[in-house]
Amino acid sequence: MKTKLIFLSLILLSFLLTNCDLLEQDQDALLSLELEKYTFPEADTLKGTFMVTNLSPNSVTYNFTSSCQYGLKIKSGNVTSRQYPGLCLDVLTALTLKGGESKLYEFQLLLVDNDYNNLAKGDYTVEAFLLNNNSSIVSKSIKIN
């Protein structure tokens, strides 16, 4: 019984350490997504900004395994209709933000699916996130008429 208790404690401890490490990355970061508009005709373009702000007084570095630093998804329910970027170079990159500093990413994305067909009329969710594998996700609702 003592062995099982120790084993469970080790599993719980490793889970907590791993998850705390993941949460620590975004703890002092504010992610924001702003869109130019929220209602679109078919075959329109989604325009907006995604911003990352370091809320801590210390510098924070985000490491990426590609040339792309942020991603966008357009989803209908749980189904991803479009994912951006489609292609990234396999290189290591980093983003360092000093305390209080922000990085603004501007985007223009055709409202098409991954096969470049126009998105059907309906309600969608736009999600934005850093591509560092531990990012929070910010989202906004849009409608295609």
N, C-alpha and C positions, 0 to 999 in steps of 0.2 A: 504494500500500500504506500509506503514511504517513497519507493522508487517511482510509482505512478504520479504521486504528488509533485515530486521534483521534476519529472519529465513534463508534466502539464505546466508547471511554473516556468520552465525554460521556454516552452512554446509560447506561452503568454508574453513573457519578457521579450522574446525576439519579435513577436508581432507588434508590441507596443513601440519598441525601438525603431523598427522599420517604418511604421505609420507616423510616428512623431517626426522622423526625418523627412518624410514626404510632406507633411503639413507645414514644417518649418520653412520650406521654400516660399510658400505663398502667404505665410502669416503676416509679413510686413509689406505685401504688395497689394496694390489696388488695380484691378483690371476693369476697364470700362469699354463698352461698345456703343457707338452712336451711329445711327443711320440717317441718311439725308431725307428719306421718307419711309413710310411703313405700308403703303398701299401702292400696288404696281399693276400696270396692264401687262398682258402676256408679251414676251420677248423684250422686256425692259432690262435695265442694268441696275444692280444693287450697288450703291455708293455709300461709303461711310469711313469711319475710323475705329481703330482698336488701339487703346492706350494702356501702357503698363507704367505704374507709378510706384517708386520705392518709398514707402512710408516710414522706414526706419532711419535713424541718423547715420547708420553705417552703410558702406558700399555693399551692393549685392551683385553677384555674378550669376547669370543663367547660362548654362552650357547646352549646346545643341549638337546633334550628330549629323546635321545637314546644313546646307546653305539657307534653308528656310527657318525662320524664327517664330512664326505664328501660323495658325491654321484657322480656317473657317469651314463650317458645315451648314448646309441648308437641309433641314429635315422636315418631313411630314410625319408626325407621330414619332415612332421609333425608327423609321426608315430614312436613311441618309440619301437624299436626292442628288446632292452635289457636295464634293469635298475639294477644298482649295488649300494648298497648292496641289497640283497634280504631279509635278515633277520637281525634285530638289537634287542638288549635287551632293554626293556623299563626301562631305568635308566637315571638320570640326569647326564650329564657330561659337562665339560667346557674346553676351550682352552684359555690360557692367553699368549699373546705375548708381550714382552717388546718392547719398541721403537726400530725399525730397525730389530727386530728378525723375523725369518721365521720358518714355520713348513712345512716339506716335507713329502708327502704321496707317497709311491711307490705302484704301482698296476700291476697285471697280470690278464687279464680277457679273458677267452675263447670267441672267436667270434661266439657265439651262441645266439639264441633268448631266451626269458623267458621260453620256453618249452624245451630248450637244443637242438634244431635243429640248424645245421650250418646256419649261415647267408648266404643268396643268394648273388651271384655276384652283384656288383653295388656300387653306391656312398653312403656314410654314413657320419654323423656328430657325433663326440664324444663331449659330453658336460660334464663339471666338475663344481662342486659348493659345497659350505658348506651346511650342513643340519641344518642350524639354522633358516630357514624360511625367511631370508631376504638377501640371498646371491646373488651376481652377478653371471653370468654364463660365463665361458670361453669355447671356442669350437675350434675344429680342424676338418678338412675334411680328410676322409680316403677312400680308394677304395679297394674292394675285387674283385680279378680277378678270 
